[in-house]
Amino acid sequence: MSDSILLQGKVSPWRYKCAISGNEIEITVSHLYTTIRINERCYYFRAENGIFDGTSTDMTFSPFPKIIFLCIVLLLLQAFHILLLIY
């Protein structure tokens, strides 16, 4: 893959269930991630650049709590910085 040219494309939400095997494939799209789910395993790709960001073992995992946690930490650091400037 190192010699290939990086081309980004658009993908739409999509779902397929095989009538013979029962396997399911689903693609979901959000402003942060494109998720490909094969049966109960999810593969996450960053929406901004298409870079693979990780997998899950089942549908209960989501990358969003990590993002929310980081946003809270950044807001707290910013509030602490403002307090230091005031005093």
JOCOR-V299996 format. One record per run of one state. SS is the DSSP state (@ for helix, = for strand, . for the rest). FROM is the first residue (numbers start at 1). LEN is the number of residues. Records with the same first field share a line. If there is no record, write none. Layout:
SS->FROM-LEN / FROM-LEN
This chain:
.->1-13 / 18-6 / 30-3 / 39-2 / 47-5 / 56-8 / 87-1
=->14-4 / 24-6 / 33-6 / 41-6 / 52-4
@->64-23
